[in-house]
């Protein structure tokens, strides 16, 4: 079985390298990149080592902490990482893998559950994300062996839960062929997005709801104070081995059964996708008046919002915004300084959307290459598409800020549009800085994302310096001015104005 997965892995990364304009036209570099990318052990090992370095920083806090409740709090926050990566990688990567047609040859074979190969293929990309939590787990094992082993099992289960839910998102939202267009279909897509956002927030809601429950019921306070039934807060039970093992068993049975059901349904939908159609009225063709840039951005956003599985990749900043918003609403205080910090956080985390936006096209890239399309226009369209969802999230944050601070919240409005755009332009300049005009899909791995986070972090430090040195209100005009200049420089570097 694993031999087939290895073949699929090699074919996937061959397709990725072939679509990378940085190496596709350079035979020497192309062969070198193939040698690195097609070696599964080397590729996964290098990415895992990079993540281990970040995990070591988190492990230091656990190593010096003598309090068990501090250790469980840190582990609970760390447990979100493999869980989020499980959902993100599975939902986004699966849509891209299927769009490349890797599983077309397997459809004609007498396979009962061919989606198991898809699951194993995606699981390979989940290994590096687990390396982040591994140093912290090793520290806990040294200090508290039994509790450390239980924490390790919870982390593994977290990856599995995220992976299972990612397959569930793919099955229900990503494997449909729609031939229907209209307001009803748009409303349905919006409902899917709302349901996905609601699910993402349920864990935070349950965490903060415990305080409310404690204030109203002594019995529920004593029960909920020991552990929560929702992952990742269940990891707090590792110092109570019997309860932790019992919860592990319950979660394993529930999500193991769900995985079996989902994996079978996924394969049946891969073979025969659900077709949604209805009677349509044909109208006269009218060309778009917005030009090629508007058409490209519109195309990307339509694909993103239609494929809810792919949209998951753009909602990563929401994981960081929700806790702060809930805390602000709960406390009745959400100051401008808190909102500004959240704006920078969301803009910074929007960098994670690079992988998803560059994989929107799939096979249609070959068609785009036949058009008289400039590389700068294509890169700018990707930047605008990438910044749209984070900007919408920041506008929602701005609404909460306005509720607590009134008209002063308007001071932050430019940030809602400029910060995500700045991050997106930096990302696109990083991937499209080659001299040739040919467009393509650059290879995106965890190493690239880490480098991009560092570069964007430096740029954000420059933008945030006036706020720290001059104060919020006095520093905003200077910060906006620096950001405007930076955006202009990035646009020129992309060749948009040439």
N, C-alpha and C positions, 0 to 999 in steps of 0.2 A: 504493500500500500504506500509506504513512504517513498518508494522509487518513483511512483506517479507524481507525488507531491514535489519531489526534487525536480522532475521534468517541468512541471507547471511553474515552479519558482524560477527556473532558468529562462523559460520562455517569457514570463512576466518581466523580468529584469532586462532581457534582450529587447523587448518592445519598448521599455522605458529608455534604455540607452539609445536605441535607434531614433527615438523622437526627441532626443536632446541635441539641439542645434550647436551646442558648444563642442560636441565631440563627433557628431555624425559626419561632418565634412572633413575630418582629420583622421586619416586611416590609422596612424600611429597611436593617437590618443583614443580612438575608438576601440582598438584592440586592447589597450591597457585598461580602459574602463570596463570592458567586457570581462577581462580576467579578474578584476576586483569584484564586480557586481554579481557575476555568476557563481562565485565561490560563497556558498551559503554560510559556512562556518566562519570564514574571514569577515564577511560583511556584518553578520550578527555580532561577532566577537568585538569588532572595532566599535560598533555603536554601543554595546553593553559597557565597554570600558569607559567611554565618555560619560555615560549615565552614572557609573559607579562613583566618579569624582563628585558629581552633584549630590549623590546619596550620602557620601561621607560627611558632608556638611550637616545634614540633618541628623546623622548618627551621633555627632558630637554633643548635641543637646540632650539626647537620651543617656549618653555615657556619663555625663556630669550630674544628672538629676537623681537625687536619692528618693524622691517621692513617687510612689506608684501611680497616683492619679495624674501626675504630670506626664509620666511615660505613656499612659493609656491615651491621654489627650493628644500627644504628639503622634502616636501610632494611628489614631482615628483620622487625623488630618492627612497623614501619609497614605492611608488606605484608600483615599479618594483617587490617588494618582493611577494605580493600576486599573481601578474601576473605570475612570474617565477614559483612559487610553484604550481599554477594552471596547467601550462603546464607540469611541471616535474612530479608531483604526478599522474596526470591523465594518461599521456603517459606511465610511468613506471609501476605504480600500476595496470593499466588496463590489460597490457600484462601478468602480474603475476597472477592476479585474474582469467583471462580466461584460463591460462595454468593449473590451479588447477582444472578446470572443474566445478566450482561453478554454472555455468549457464546451465549446461547440463540438469538438471531436468526441467528447465523452457522452454526449447526448444519445448517440447511436449505439452505445455499448450497453449490455444488459446489467446495468448497475442498479442496485436497490436504493442506495442512499449516496448518490454522487456528490451531494453537498458536503459530505464529510471531508472530501478532498479540499473543498473550498475553506472549510473550517480550519483544517490543519495548515493550509497555506497561509491564512490570515494569522494564525497563532504564532507563526515564525516571527512576524513583525511585532508581536506583543512581548517577546522575550527582553529586548533592551529596556522597555519601560519598567519591567519588574526589577531591573538592576538598581533603580533609584532607591527602592525600599530595602534591598538586601543588606546593606551595611547596618541599618538600624535594627533589622531582625537579628543579625549576628551579635550585636551588642546586647540585646535583650536575652538571647540564648546564653551568653556568657554569664550574665548577672542572675537570670532566672530561667534555667533550662526548660522546664515544663511550659512556663508561660511563653517563652520564646518560640517553642515549637508550635504552640497553639496560634501565636501571632503569625508565624510563617504559613500555617494552614489557612488562616483568614485572608492573608494577602493573595494566596493562590486562588482561593475561592472568589475573591474580589475580581481578579482577572477573568475568571470563568463566568461570573455573573455579568460583567460588562460585555464579554464576548457573546453570551447568550442573548442579552438584550439588544446588542447590535445586530445580530442575525434576525431577531424579532422585528426590529425596525426595517431591515432590508426586506423581509418577507411580506410585511403588510404595506409598506410604502414604496419600496424600490423595485418591485418586480411586476409592475403593471404597465401595460401598453395602452395609453389613452388616445382615443380618437375623438374625444369630446372637448369642446371649448365653450366657455360661457361663464356667466357670473356664478352659477351654481358650482362649477368646478373650481373656480377661484376661491369661493367661500369654503369649499371642502379642504383645499390646500391650507388656507388660513387656520381652519379648525385643527388640522394635523399639527401645524406648527405650534399652536396654542397648547395642544395636548402634550407635545414633546417638551415644551417649556415648563408646563405644569409638573410633568414627571421629574424633570431635572430639579425643580424646587422642592419636591416633597420631602427630601432628606433634610434639607435645612429647616423646613417648616416643623418637622417632627422634633428636631433638636431644640428649637426655641419654644415649641409648644410645651416641652417638659416643665419649664419654669412656670407657665400658666397653670398647668395641672397641679404642681406642687402647692400653689397658692390657694387651691380650691378643694383639695382632697388629700388628707393625711395618708390615707391608704395608698392612693395612686402615687403620691410623692415617694413613699418608701419603696414601692415597686419600681417606678421609673428611675429612681435615683441609683439603683443598683446596675441596671443595664437597659438599653433600648432594644427593641425588636427589629429595628431598621439598620441595615448595613450602611455605613461603616461603623456605627456607634456600638455595634455588638462586640467589637474588638476590646471594649472596656471590660469584658468578662474574662479576659485571659488569666487574671489572678484568682478566678474561681473556676478551676479546671472542669468540674462536673457540669456546671451550667454552660460553660463555653463549648465543651464537647457536645452537649445536647443541642445547642443552637447550631453548631457546625453540621450535625447530622440532619437536622430539620432543613437547613438551607440547602444542603447537598441533595437531599431527596427531592425537594421542590424544584430547584433549578436543574438538577440532573434530568428529571422527568420532562421539564419544559424544554430542555435542550434536545432531547430525543424527538419530541413532537415537532419542534421548530425545524430541526435539521431535515426531517422527512418532508415537511411542507415546503421548505425552501427549494429542495430538489424538484419537487413536482411543479413548482411555479417557474423554476429555471427552464424546465422542459417545455411547459405550456404556460407562458405568462398570461395573466388575466387581462383580457381585452375589454376596455370600457369604451363603449361607443353609443351614439344616439343619432337621431336624424339631424342633419345639419343643413343650413341654408347657405348656398354658395354666393358669395358677393364678388364684385369686380375687384381685381387686384389693384392696390394702390401702393406705390413705393413709399418707403419711409422718408420723411423730410429731415430727419436728424443726422443723416450722413452715416459713414461707416462706423464711427466711434459709438454713436447712439445705438446702432444696430447690434454691434458686438456686445455692449453692456446689457442691452435688452435681452439678447440671446442667452448670456450667462445667467442673468437673474431669473429668467423663465425656467431654465434647467434646474437651478438651485432650488427654487421654491416649488417646483413640481416634484423633484426627487427629495423627499423629506429625509431619506437616509443620508444624502449628501449634505443637506442643510445642517446636520449634526456637527459637521466639522467647523461651521462658522459660529456655532453657539457656545464655543469654549469660553469666551469672555463672560458669558452669562453666569457661569459657575462662580466667577469671582465677584460679580456684581450683586447677585441675589443675597448672599449673607449680609453684606453691608446695608442693602436696602431694607431687609427685614429687621436688622438691628436698629436702623434709624427710625423706621415706622413704629417699632415696638417701644423705643425709648422716647418717642415724640420729639426727637432732636436730630436734625441732619444739616450740620453747618456747611457753609460754602467751602471751607477748608477740607472737610470730609468728602464733599462732592468732587472737588478738584482732584484729590488723591485718587478717587474712584475713576474719574475720567482718564487719568494717566494710566491706571491699571488696565482698564478695558482697552484703551488704545494700544498699550504695550502687548496685551495678550492677543490682540487681533492678528499679530504676526503668525499665530498658529494656523490661520486660514490659508496660508500659502499653498500647502499641499493640496487642499481641496479645490481651490480656484484654478490651479494649473492642470487639474485632471478632469475638468468639466467636459472638454471636447471628446476625449476618447478617440474613436476612429475617425471622427469628422475633421481632425486636424489635416488630413491629406487633402480634403476639399478646400479648406481655408488657404492652403498653400498655393492653390491654383488661382486665387483672387489677387488683384493688384493692391495688396495690403502691405502697408509699411510696418516695419518692426516696432517703431515708436508708437504708432497708433494702437497696435495690438497690445503692447505692454501697458499703455495708459488705460486701455479698456479693462485689462485685468486688474489694475490698481483700483479703478473706480468700482468694479464689481466686488472686489475683495473688501473695500471699505464700507460698502453699503449697509450690510447687516450690523457691524459694530457701531456705525453712526445711528442706526435705528435704536440700538440698545442704549446709546448715550442720550438720545432724545427722550427715551423713557426715564432715564436717570434724571435728566433735566426737569422733567415733569414733577418728579418727587421733590427735587430741590426747590422748585418754584412753590410747591405746597408749603414748605417749611420756611422759606426765606423771601417769598414774594418776588418783586421785580428785580431784585439783585441777582437772581438766578440767571437772568438774561446775559450777564457779564460772561458766563461760561459757554454761551451758545456757539461761538466760533470754534471752541475746542471740540464740540460734538462732530464737526465736519472736518476739521484740520488734523486732529491727532490720528484718526484711523487712516486718513489719506497719506499722511507723512509716513506711517509705518508701511503702508501698501506700496508707495513709490520706492521706498528703500528696498523692499523685497523684490520688486520688479527690476530695479536697477541691478541688483545682485545677480539675478538670473538672466537678464537680457543685456549684459554689458559687452557681449561679443561684437565684433566689427561687421560680420555678415548681416544682410538684411532678411535672411530666411527666418521665418517664425517657426517655433517648435515648443515642445514641452520639455523643460529641463528636469533632470532627475532631482527629486527632493527626498532627502533622508534626514534622520534625526540629527546628524552632525551639521547639516545645513541650517536646520531650524535653530540649533544652539548658537551658531555663529550669527544668525540673523537677530536673535534675541539680544546678543551682546551689542551688535551695531545699533539696533533700535534703542537699546538702553542708554548708550552714549548720547545719541541724538536727544532723547527725552531728558537726560541730565542737563544738557545745554538749554533746553526749553524751560526746564523747571528752575534753573539757577536764579533768574530774576525774581521769581515768586519767593524763594528762600531769602535772598539778599535784601529785597526791597519791600517785602510784604505782599499779600495776595492782590489787593486792589491796585496798588502802585506798580506791581510787577507784571500785571496782565498785559498792558499795552506793549511793553518791551518783548514779552514772551510771544505775543501774536506777531509782532514785527519779525522776530527771528524765525518763527515758523513759516511765515510767508516767504521770506528770503530762501529758506531751506527748500520749500516746495518748488519755488522757481528754479533753483539750482538743479534739483532732481529732475524736473521736467526737461530742462535743457540737456542734462546728461543722458536722458533717455532718447534724445533726438526729436522730441515732440515739436519743438519750435523751429527745427531746421528743415 
